[in-house]
């Protein structure tokens, strides 16, 4: 487990992570890596994939929140909303 902590994936952009993951896949598919190197690359790829999955889940949650907020805004007609905001003048 100590090895897992020391090899944490640094925070990089999703696009850079995806590019690195594609490079790892290409190395593994080439079949030219020694077994130990292939295992290390595979482990790194798994870590990058997990991090990417978290980023995608967070993005999906943000989109759902935005869509939910947009739906709520559309459910309240503009004239009804303006009436609730209206406060009569007291003279």
MOLINCOR-V863376 format. One record per helix or strand of 2 or more residues. SS is the DSSP state (hx for helix, st for strand). FROM is the first residue (numbers start at 1). TO is the last residue. Records with the same first field share a line. If there is no record, write none. Layout:
SS=FROM-TO + FROM-TO
//
This chain:
hx=2-6 + 14-30 + 35-75 + 78-85
//
